[in-house]
Amino acid sequence: MEYVAVLLPSLVVGLLFWFAMKAIFNADKAERQAEARAQAEADALQAQPTERPGPDSK
């Protein structure tokens, strides 16, 4: 039983660290995906031809 009392604090801190790191990496992954989508949308809008009025159009 004394082994559990000795190892339990380290295990709890290790699990907390693991959950925190997992949350950070998941947030980073989601942010990178959102940035890639926004960049793709911006590139698609930039690639579309824009209609500019000619000198004879009103």
N, C-alpha and C positions, 0 to 999 in steps of 0.2 A: 504494500500500500504506500510505502514511503517513496517508491519509484514514481508513482502517479503524482504525488504531491510535488516532486522535484521536476518532473517533465511537463506537467500540465501548463504552467505559465509560459514556457517556451513554445509549446504547441499552440496555445491561444494567440500569442503574439505573431507566430508564423502564419496562422490562418488569417488573422486580420491583415497582415501585410499582403498575403496572397490575394485576398478579396479587393484590397485597395489597388493593387497593381492591375488586377484584371479589369476593374472599373476604369482605370486610367487608359489602358490599352484599348478597351472597347470604345471609349469616348473619342480617342484619337482616330480609330478606324472609321467611326461614323463621321467625324469631321473631315477626314480625307475623302470619303465618298461624296459628301455634300459639296466639297470644294471641286471635285472632279465633275460632278453634275453641273455645277454653276459654270465652270470653265467650258464644258461642252456646249451648254446653252449659249454662252457668249460667243463662242466660235461659230456656232450655227447661225446666230443673228448677224454676225459680221460677214459671213459668207454669202448671205442673201443679197441679191442685187437691189440697190435702192433706186427708186424712181425719182428722178430729178426733173422738175418742170423745164421744158424747153423754152426757147425765146418766143414761140408762137402760141403757147398754151396759157390759158387764163384760169 
